[in-house]
Amino acid sequence: MARRCAVCNKRVTAGNQVSHSHRKSKRSWAPNLQRVRVNDNGTPVRMNVCTRCLRSGKVDRCV
């Protein structure tokens, strides 16, 4: 399973973790994905959606 939002295509990003002494090591930021049931043309489908899309109402959830 790709860690990617099905609506906005948000995915894992990489960067540096910087310590107090300014030494750098690689780290990653993962999106907050939730597996929810979504109405897709009237049929319920399970999708991985980030919480930003859920909060902004970009998906129509099944109840």
N, C-alpha and C positions, 0 to 999 in steps of 0.2 A: 504494500500500500504506500503510495507516495504521500508524504506529509504536505498536502496542498489543499487549499480551499477550493471547492468546486464552483464557487460563485465569482470570487475576485482573483483567484489564482495566486493568493499569497502563499509563500513557501518558506522553507528554512533559509536563513541568511547567515553568513559567516563573517567573523571579524576578529579583533584582538581583545583579549582580556588584559588590561593594563594594571599592574600592581602599583603599590605606593612608591616603590623604587624604580618604576617605569620600565620594568621587564615585561615583555609581551609574550603571550601564548595564545594559540588559536582557540576560539570558542564559537558556539553557534546559538542562534536565537530561533526557537521554533514557534510557529503561530499556535494560538489557543484554539485547537480544532475540537468540535463536538460532532458526534455521529448522530444526526437527527433525521426524522422522517419528514419529507418535504413533498408537497403536492406538485407533481410534474405532469401537467395537462390532465389533471383530475385523478391521477393514479399516485398512490403513496410510494415514494422511493427513498431509500436510505442514502444520505450524502454526508460527506465530511465538509462542514461549514465552519468558518471562523466565527468567533463571538462578535466581532465587529459587524459582520453581515447579519447575524441574528438580531443584534441590538438595533441596527438601523432599519430593519424590516425589509431587507432585500430578498428574503425567502418567505414562502407561504408554508408554515408548518402544519402538519396534520395533527389533529387532536384525538 
